[in-house]
Amino acid sequence: MDSNYTRIFIGNPIEAQGLIARLKEVGIIAVVKNEAESARLAGFGASPQSSAEVFVHKDELEKAMNVVKVN
């Protein structure tokens, strides 16, 4: 399956939220995937060691990587 999104970060959910905020400041709307949070919202148990993945559209990858490099 082909995707128009590329993962630019995987790690701590708090750090992911900070990155998402910085991306939003430069006009990039990121997509976050957090399976532990999704499981919690669905009523399943959540793993204490959760990680979040941040994805951006391929058209915005270069601009997003500049944000990642700065921080």
Buried (B, 14 or more C-beta within 10 A) or exposed (E): EEEEBBEBBEEEBEBBBEBBEBBEEEEBEBEBBBEBBEBBEEEEEBEEEBBBBBBBBEEBBEEBEEBBEEE
